């Protein structure tokens, strides 16, 4: 690999870590960069390398949030557990099912989520601080499993969907939802990486170099989110979702 290509990938990893730490969606930057710089590599190898680069940044952001934010563990942990299990099986399906089947559905869901959050300006502005009982834990298991499988199989938009779920169904503000999403996302990344790594679908040196910059971006992103609060996270969410919709529509219908 040429030095300029590695610099490009590391720059993309930093930007991805920053965006991902605030609201998710780092794959929007990192995955296209990998496919652009390494067009000769197998898709499974690029997805595995992306997981290796991402997991360190996601885990560091999750750790930073857990130290500074009151994480709703009764919702976050069941979601993380089921997401971990289903993400592994989702990664197994990467080479078996055509992702083109998912593209129109994911695009439609992302548009609905973005419009819903834009219209409901009060959604996620104030945390309800409600107790999460057995029903919430079951919902967390269900949503975590669905999103975990999707992240292992495809991935783009996972963080955004997780933030929306924690805001809409668990009464969190955008900051606590983002913190919870990072914990679940770390679990999905780890499970998918275990599968890809066991099947040698990882460019180790490239992934580790990108991981260093992804961590740097995640530290900056989590600092900004904690400092500026739920309103800042909401604005970033809408901005990233808007960009993602345009790019995803272009890739789907071009």
N, C-alpha and C positions, 0 to 999 in steps of 0.2 A: 504494500500500500504506500502511495506517495504521501510525504509529510503534509502537503496541503489538504489531502483527503482526510487525514486524521484530525487536522485542525478544524475542518468543517464539521466532522462528526462530534468532536468535543464541544464546539460552540453550540451545536444543536442540542447536545445533551445538557449543557448548562441552562439554555432557554427552556428546555423541556422540564428540567427539575424545578425551575422557578415557577412556571405555570402550573405544573402538577401539584406542587406544595400548596398553592393557593386554592385551586378549585378543580384540579384534575385536567386531563386533556393533553398531557405531555406527549402522548403517543402521536398526536397530530403533527408534532414537529420532528420527533425522533425517528419514527418509522419511515416516513418519506425520505429523510436524510440517508438512512441506511440503504434503502432501495435505490436511491439515486447514485450514491458513491460506490455501492457494491452490486451492480446489476447482474453480475455473473453468479452470485451466491444463490443457493436454494432459499425459497421463502421461509421454510421452517428454521433455517440457520439464522436468518435475519430476525425473525420473531424471537428466537432464543437469545440472541445477542442483545436485542432490545430489553428483554426481561432482566438479563444480567446487569445491564447499564442502569435500569430503572429501580431495581429492588433496593439498592443501597440508598438512593435518594429518597425513595418512598418511606423506607424504614427510619431514616434519620428524621424526616419530617414528622412521622408518626410519633417518634420518641420525644421530639421537641414539643409537639402539641400535648402529649400526655403529661408532660411536666408542667405546662403552663395553663392548660384548658381542662375544665371539668368534663371529662369524657363520659358519656352514658354507657358504661360497660355492659349493662344488662341487654342493651341493644347491639352494641358494637361487637362484643365477643361472639355471640351466636352467629351473627352475620359473617364474621371473619372465619369461624370454624367451617360453616357450610360452604363458604366461598373457596376456602382452601381445598376441600375435597373435590368440589365440582370443577374448579379451575384445572386441576390435574387431568380430569377426563376431557375437559374442553381442549386442552393442549393435544391430547391423543387424537382428536378429530381433525386437527389442522390439515393433514394430508389426505383426509378421506372425503370431506364435504366441500363443495364449491362455495366460497364466501359470497359470491355474487347473489346467492339466494337471500342473504341477509341484508344487503345494501339498501334496497328500497324501504324495508321495514325499519331499519335503524334510522334512516334519514327522516322518515315520517315521525317516529317517536321523538327524535331530537327536536324537530320543529315544534311539535306539540308541547314538549317540556319547556322549551325556551319561550314560546308565546305565553304559556300559562304563568310562568314566573314573571315575565314582563308585565302582564296585565294585573296580576296579584302583587301589587307593590308592597303590601304589608306582609307577604309570605316570607318567613325566615328573618324578618326584621327584629323580632323580639322572641327570645327563647321562652317556651311555655314552662320549662322546668317541671314537667310532669313526671310522675313515677312510672317506670316501665315495668308492666306486669307480665304474666304468662302470655297473653295475647301478643304483646309486642315482641316477646322473645320468639314466638312461633313465626311472626311476620319477618323478623330478622333472619331466621333460618331460611325461610322461603326466598326472600329477596336476595340474601347473600348467595344462595345456591344458584339462582338464575344468573345473577350478575357475574358470579365466579366462573360459571361455565362459559359465558360470553367472553369474558376477559381472557380465559385460557385459549379459546378458539379463535377470537378475532381481536378484540381489545379496544380499538379507538372509541372514545366517549365514555369509557367505564367510570372514570372519576366523576364526570358530570352527572351521569345517571345515579351514582351513589349519593352525591350531594343532594340531588333532588329528592331521592327516596327518604333520606334522613330528615330533610326539611318538611316534606309533605306528610309523611306517615308517622313520624316520631316526634314532631313538634319542636325540632331544634332550630336555632338560628343558623345562619349560613356559616358562621365561624365554627361552632361545635359540630355542625354537619360535615364541614371539611375535615376537621380533626378525626371524626369517626370514619369518614371515607378513606383516610390515609391508612388507618389500621386494617380495614378490610382489604384495601388495595395491596398492602404489603403482603397479606396472606395469599392473595391470588397470584401475585408475582412470584412468590416463593414456590408455590405448588407447580406453576407452569415451568419455572426454571428447573425444578427437580426433574421434570419429564424431559425437557429439551437437553439438559446436561447429561442425563443418563443415556440419551440417544445421540450424543456428540453433535447436537444441533446448536453449537455455540462457538463463536469466535472469541476465545478467551482473552487474548491480549487486547483486542479492540474493545471488547465489552468492559474490561477493567479500566482501561484508559477513559472511556466515556463515563464510567461510574464515578470517577473522581470529580468530574465536572458536574455530573448530575447531582451529587451530594452538595457541591457548592451552590448550585442553583436552588436546591431545596431549602438550604439554610436561609438564603436571602428571601425566598418566597414565604416560608413560614414566619419569618420575622416580620415581613410586611403585613401578613394576614393578622397576626396577633396584635400588632401595633395599631392597625387601622380598623379592625373589627368587622362585623357582619356586613355592613353596608359596602365596604370595599370589596369583600369577597363576592357579594351579589353582582356588583358592577363588572368585576373581572369574569364572573361566570357568564353573564350575558354577552360580553365581548368575545370570549373564547368560543362560546356556543355559536354565535353568529358567524365567526370565521370558519368554524368547523362545518357548519351547514353548507356554506358556499363551496368549500373544498370538497366535501363529501358528495354534494350534488354534481359537481364537475366530474369527479372520478367515476360516479355512477352512470351518468348519462352522456358523457362525451363519446 
